Amino acid sequence: MASEKDAALAAVPNDNPTIFDKIIKKEIPSTVVYEDEKVLAFRDINPQAPTHIVIIPKFKDGLSGLSKAEERHVEILGSLLYVAKVVAKQEGLEDGYRIVINDGPSGCQSVYHIHVHLLGGRQLNWPPG
């Protein structure tokens, strides 16, 4: 299996359905930990910490990455962060957690559907990468 860096460098931004679109449509199974009308949160299949949750908007609306955000995306961006807080509490991460948004090839983004990683359950290091 290629590394995350290799996957990010090989990823091509386009309008084709992503793996996240398939997870939203339940075409690919996932372990969902939170869902509402706007957002879906599920366990990462390659966790980088004891708790590793991916949080995605159900409707991409051109928001393939944070660098593509426009004023019309303010509400969904806020929802992603609020859901991260809700899920962190649900997962028992009272001692803290990290939120990561990868953007572009150098940011190690491999899926061009904006998403937030919620990491916790152990002492995280700094700098992260």
C-alpha positions in Angstrom: 0.0 0.0 0.0 1.3 3.5 -0.9 2.0 5.9 1.9 -0.3 8.8 2.6 2.2 11.1 1.0 2.3 9.0 -2.2 -1.5 8.9 -2.3 -1.7 12.7 -1.9 0.8 13.3 -4.6 -1.0 10.9 -6.9 -4.5 12.3 -6.2 -6.1 14.4 -8.9 -8.7 16.9 -8.0 -11.8 16.5 -10.2 -15.6 16.4 -10.0 -15.8 12.6 -10.0 -17.4 10.9 -7.0 -14.9 10.3 -4.2 -14.7 7.5 -1.7 -16.5 9.8 0.7 -19.4 10.3 -1.8 -19.7 6.5 -1.9 -19.6 6.3 1.9 -22.4 8.9 2.1 -24.5 6.9 -0.3 -23.8 3.7 1.8 -22.2 2.1 -1.3 -19.0 1.5 0.9 -19.5 0.5 4.5 -18.2 2.6 7.3 -18.5 2.7 11.1 -20.6 5.8 11.5 -20.3 7.6 14.9 -22.4 10.6 14.1 -24.9 11.7 11.3 -27.3 14.5 10.8 -28.7 16.1 7.7 -25.5 18.0 6.9 -22.6 16.0 8.3 -21.4 12.4 8.5 -18.6 11.2 10.9 -17.1 7.8 10.7 -14.0 5.9 12.0 -10.9 6.1 9.8 -9.9 2.7 8.3 -6.2 3.6 8.8 -6.2 5.2 12.2 -3.3 7.4 13.2 -4.4 7.5 16.9 -6.6 5.4 19.1 -9.5 7.6 18.2 -9.4 8.7 14.5 -12.7 10.0 13.1 -13.3 11.5 9.7 -16.0 14.2 9.5 -17.4 15.2 6.1 -20.2 17.3 4.7 -22.9 15.3 2.9 -23.0 17.9 0.2 -19.7 19.0 -1.3 -20.9 22.1 -3.1 -17.5 22.7 -4.8 -15.7 22.5 -1.4 -13.1 20.0 -2.4 -10.6 21.5 0.1 -10.3 24.4 2.5 -8.5 26.5 -0.2 -11.7 26.3 -2.3 -13.9 27.7 0.5 -16.1 30.7 -0.4 -18.4 32.8 1.8 -21.3 30.4 1.0 -19.4 27.6 2.8 -19.1 29.4 6.2 -22.1 27.5 7.6 -20.9 24.0 6.6 -17.3 24.8 7.8 -18.7 25.8 11.2 -20.9 22.6 11.3 -17.8 20.4 10.6 -15.9 22.0 13.6 -19.0 21.9 15.9 -19.6 18.2 15.1 -15.9 17.6 15.8 -16.5 19.0 19.3 -19.6 16.9 19.7 -17.9 13.7 18.6 -14.9 14.4 20.7 -17.1 14.6 23.8 -19.0 11.4 22.7 -15.7 9.6 22.3 -14.5 10.6 25.8 -11.6 12.9 24.7 -11.9 15.2 27.7 -8.1 15.5 27.9 -7.8 17.0 24.5 -7.7 16.1 20.8 -6.4 17.4 17.5 -8.3 18.6 14.5 -6.6 18.3 11.1 -7.7 19.6 7.7 -5.3 18.6 4.9 -5.3 20.8 1.8 -3.6 20.1 -1.5 -0.7 17.8 -2.4 1.8 19.4 0.0 -0.8 19.3 2.8 -1.1 15.5 2.2 -4.7 15.7 0.9 -5.6 12.5 -0.9 -9.4 12.8 -1.1 -10.8 15.9 -2.7 -13.9 16.3 -0.6 -13.2 18.5 2.3 -12.9 16.6 5.5 -11.8 17.0 9.1 -9.7 14.4 11.0 -10.4 14.2 14.7 -7.5 12.5 16.5 -7.1 11.7 20.1 -6.9 9.0 22.8 -3.1 9.4 23.3 -0.6 12.2 23.8 0.0 13.8 20.4 3.3 15.2 19.4 4.3 18.6 18.0 5.2 19.5 15.3 2.9 17.0 13.6 4.6 16.3 10.3 
